[in-house]
Structure formats: C-alpha cells, structure tokens
C-alpha cells in the first residue's frame, strides 16, 4: 500500500523541526550576545527610566540579567534537545514508512515525535495526523475467491 500522504506529512514535520532547532539556536546565541554587551544593558536602563516608571540602576538590571539568563539558556537548550530527538524519531518513522514496516510501530514513533516536538505545535499536529493515518488506513483486501471452474 502506498503511504504517500504519511510520508509527505512526516517529511514536512521533520523540516519544521529542523527549522525550529535552527531558530532556537539563533535565539539562544542572540540573547547571550545581547545581554553580555554592557551598552545594551545601559540602553535598557535609560529607556526604562524614561518611561516614568520605577527607576532602576545599571547594577540592578545586570543582577537581574545574571539571574534570568542561565534559566533562559537552559530552557532553550532543553527545547533544542527535545526537537533533535523528535527529528531522529521522525526519520526512523520515515524509514519505516519507506520500507512499509509495521504501521502500529510507525504510528507510535510518530506520536512520540509529536509529543517531543511540542504538544500543540504545527510540527506535532503534522506528526499526529500521519500517526493516525498509519493506525487507521488498512490495505485493501485482495480477492481470495477461486476463479470459476470451466
């Protein structure tokens, strides 16, 4: 049985995950570069003080950044790791689809990849649809009747 739709959905989800990995990596590095620059911190403090709200100092802002930045980096790298695992599972599922292996195992891999790529993201929805199609689409039965005798 051809599984073209499942293959296309799985490949689209893998591509989305790879793009997500790249985007998260750029964001993590960008945050590190921006907040390591002392001029950026001073600009943030000046802008905050001009809004007329609570006045803060550069030292207070730097302390806040020093506390928050490790959490942001850790959270970002955890997301990247989950997306990498999701891509690996998606590739394994794609190979199973190409070889027309057990569709129940393939559907399970696709659901696991969907959960790891985010419970309700575009990527996970593509994985879920492909998994459901693996579970519910059955091959057409072949005619097992014998031809009439002549």
Secondary structure, DSSP 8 states (H G I E B T S, - for coil): ---HHHHHHHHHHHHHHHHHHHHHHHHHHHHHHHHH-HHHHHHHHHHHHHTTS----HHHHHHHHHHHHHHHHHHHHHHHHHHHHHHHHHHHHHHHHHHT--HHHHHHHHHHHHHHT-TTSHHHHHHHHHHHHHHH--------------
